[in-house]
């Protein structure tokens, strides 16, 4: 398939998933960076710590993702200096929406999912389109494997009917350990069908005072260089 010479975008693949619970939020993304059938690296984190108990996972064109993360980090630093505190997760969600909408005529080629804890300590997930429209949900997936993962998440987490009473809020009924197991399963499933999604994922399983990137693996750790060097821990 031919491509126009002035086409400036490239999809570097990858998949991001977020699940919000009553007092936790799981955000996970695979670590593969690729172009077409070529793998550039197997050890690349798509998750960026941006604000207080808030991280952003992005898939798409790596150049635009880096520019977007750098822009948001600079804006958050200015907010810290002006208000003497870090930006909250809902505030960062609105800032990301404004930033994407500002670039709507030449948009960032990035598929974003923002996750963290709100001011009440509840998990929150915000999912976006390319030009800044966003929604707070209990779970979301973005990237090349999202079409494979979202049906599984809908089956496991979505309410059978929006008319059921009492109304459910935007958190999932799963415990933290159940949510992590579900994330492992959906990534293992997507890996079987999507060549741009790798089975090793970089995850922040629970938000606390100390942010640390860890790796969880749904397959045999002997098959992955990253998994042989790091271990799963909560």
Buried (B, 14 or more C-beta within 10 A) or exposed (E): EEEEEEEEEBBBBBBBBBBBBBBBBBBBBBBBBBEEEEBEEBBBBBBBBBBBBBBBBBBBBBBBBEBBBEBBBEBBEEBEEEEEEBBBBBBBBBBBBEBBEEBEEEBBBBBBBBBBBBEEEBBBBBBBBBBBEBEBBBBBBBBBBBEBBBEBBEEBBBEEEEEEEEEEEBBBEBEBEBBBBBBBBBBBBBBEEBBBBBBBBBBBBBBEEEEEEBBBBBBEBEEBEBBEEBEBEE
